Amino acid sequence: MEIHDLAVAYFSPTGTSRKVAEAVASGVACTDVLTFDLTHNSVEAHIGSASLAIVAVPVYGGHLPQLAVERLQGLRSDGAPAVAVVVYGNRAYEHALVELSDLLSGNGFNVVAAGTFIGEHSYSSEQTPIAAGRPDADDLRLAGTLGMKVSSKLSRLTSLSASSLVDVRKIRKPRQPLFATARFTFSVMRMIMRKVIMPPAPLTDASLCLHCGKCVDLCPAGAIKKGEEQMTDKSKCIKCCACVKGCPARARTFPTPFAKLLAANFKYRKSPKLLC
């Protein structure tokens, strides 16, 4: 089966999903690449059956971000093979990979491969590092390997059939120390019982804010307005923390108690898993 071009689509507020998607694409023997960055805008595009789609989305709370789901709806096909990729912050991806596979199938794609990768958690900071610096070089090499596996698989086929598709539920789950998971779960339940208040959006130190507008440009949800950078519309904020990580003055923070729990209980390095 000959692939004429690649369609690389990603929703990536902090850049981790983009890096993984591009690394997967680098392993495919194809130089004609169409890129669909869904981070800030929806795209209406039809991907032909002679194209290979690589779609990467971050995981928020075990699910796909609703904003990403909405923007992916404009990406449709009439049978193109697709690679479903989710990027999570070293805790768990839970339902997200199945959700992405179902979404792509519903939009006319044939999911022939999948991958689960680790990216620096949205809540990660110097004080509470959670998968800091990931995806790293090893992660990206494995992403390239996934691309090579997909390219090899398709080259052996004359056409796609039911046997060519993958059931993403069969992908290997990453190992996670049982005690750490139990401790995290207990701590979360205790927070709920104590009715600990979670911040609805990042906070801004007005004395540090430069009003440079960087956070406005980074926010995928339009929750920050130019000239009012110290404010965040909590009804729009998706807690991706792109504004926090990208603020040159470090004026923005997201003081969620979850960050400390995640940093303490999910230190064990999880590895990407591939299915092809």
Protein Blocks (a to p, Z undefined) as FASTA:
>chain_A
ZZfbdcdddddfkommmmmmmmmmmmpccfbdcdddfklbccdddddfkbccddddddee
hiacfklmmmmmmpccehiacddddddehiagklmmmmmmmmmmmnopacfbdcdddddd
fkbcfklgghehiacfklmmmmmmmmmmmmmmmmmpmbdcfklpccfklpccddddfklm
mmmmmmmmmmmmnopacdfbdcddfklpgolommmmmpmnlpacehilmbccfklpgolo
mmmmmmmnlpaccddfklmmmmmmmmbccdddddZZ
